[in-house]
Amino acid sequence: MMFAVDYSTRNKTGLNVARIWAFDDGDHKPLQSSPGSYNEEVIKGLDFVIAKAQKLGIYMILRKAKYVEWANQHYHNINPNIRNLTEDDFFIDSLTKKYYKNHVKAVLTRNNTITRVVYKDDPTILAWELMSEPHCPSDPTGSNLQSIDNKHLLEIGLEGFYRESRQYLGNISIFVFLQSPLPSTNKTEAEQLAFVDKWIESHVLDSNAVLEKPIVISEFGKSYKLEGYNLDKRNKYSQKIYDDVYNSAKLGGPFV
């Protein structure tokens, strides 16, 4: 796990909120090498990032997990011959759920070695993101996390997809959409921008009338890997989203 933070961009961009991983369970220098086994030197890096953000007046959103890897790895370990795994396995396997809850508790009760403030009591932390991209019907409720910390905002980290069930909405403070609206690449530029307008409009309406929660679009853009990519198209696409979000917020919409 690597922390590469360039705080010099704050003055140039007006940055006041940033999102960062509070997990890593398998890459180079993982924060958690195995369930319950933490690398103290790595997690001290997270301490430093939060402490530095505090000095600069930047609020942090800490992401707790990207659950698919956890579920799949555990199921492969105990059932190596099973290949038809589903993303919902995370929510039905008792041991995997225990791993997740233990990790939540470990992070929330962490005492920052620099600021000496426990994470769950740190006002620099704006919100906890339960997971990254939990695209399955049984999304987490966050009740376990809120039993430890009921001070901070709580968000899921959805991709903007719709669900038939609202059972998990009660404990969520804010919806952060991690993926930009992605129009089909075989459409014209005008059609793609029109798609963005419709996507944002529908989510604004549903956020007000159904979810009754504020929303954030936190990741969007155009990949240079797409056919026909150029900076002008990327900038127009980004500006369209910025304009739509700003115009909605100016009229009292749910964007924050």
Buried (B, 14 or more C-beta within 10 A) or exposed (E): BEEEBEBEEBEEEEBEBBBBBBBBBEEEEBBBBEBEEBBEEBBBBBBBBBBBBBEEEBBBBBBBBBBBEBBBEBBEEEEEEEEEBEBBBBBEBEEBBEBBBEBBBBBBEBEBEEBEBEBBBBEBBBBBBBBBBBBBEBBBBBEBBBEBBEEBBBBBBBBBEEBEEEEBBEBBBBBBBBBBBBBEEEEEEEEBBBBBBEBBEEBBEBBBEEBEBBBBBBEBEBEEEEEEEEEEBBEBBBEBBEEBBEEBBEEEBBBE
